[in-house]
Every structure is written in structure tokens, then in C-alpha cells.
Amino acid sequence: MEALSTVLLIIYAVIGGASTLYLLFGMPVIIIWKILRAAKYHIRLTD
């Protein structure tokens, strides 16, 4: 039973780490892309 708990803990840690890394790297890239696109095509950031 303890081995199963350890495996589940590791799986949840990997899933949590993956989503955290996505937010850490993905969101700034999207924001920078929107700013560059707005500057190049003269459109709003919300489009």
C-alpha cells in the first residue's frame, strides 16, 4: 500500500511540475508574441 502511495505521489508531482513549467514559460511567450504582433500589424492586444 505504501508503494502505491509513493507511485501516486510521484505521478502527481510530475503532473503538477509540468503544468507549472507550462505557465512559467508559455504565458510570457504568448504575451511577448501578442505585443510583437500588435506592434507589427497595428492591432489591439485583445484581438
C-alpha positions in Angstrom: 0.0 0.0 0.0 2.9 2.4 0.8 4.4 1.7 -2.6 1.2 2.6 -4.4 1.0 5.8 -2.4 4.6 6.7 -3.4 3.9 6.0 -7.1 0.8 8.2 -7.0 2.7 10.9 -5.2 5.4 10.8 -7.9 2.8 10.9 -10.7 1.0 13.9 -9.2 4.3 15.7 -8.7 5.2 15.2 -12.4 1.8 16.4 -13.5 2.0 19.5 -11.2 5.5 20.3 -12.3 4.6 20.0 -16.0 1.7 22.5 -15.6 3.8 24.8 -13.6 6.6 24.8 -16.2 4.0 25.5 -18.9 2.7 28.5 -17.1 6.2 29.7 -16.3 7.4 29.6 -19.9 4.2 29.6 -22.0 2.5 32.6 -20.7 5.4 35.1 -21.1 5.9 33.8 -24.7 2.3 34.4 -25.5 2.3 37.9 -24.1 5.5 38.8 -26.0 4.0 37.3 -29.2 0.9 39.5 -28.7 2.9 42.6 -28.2 5.1 42.0 -31.2 2.0 41.2 -33.3 0.3 44.4 -32.1 3.4 46.5 -33.0 3.8 44.9 -36.4 0.2 44.9 -37.6 -1.2 47.8 -35.5 -3.9 45.8 -33.8 -5.1 45.6 -30.2 -3.6 43.2 -27.8 -7.0 41.7 -27.1 -7.7 40.7 -30.8 
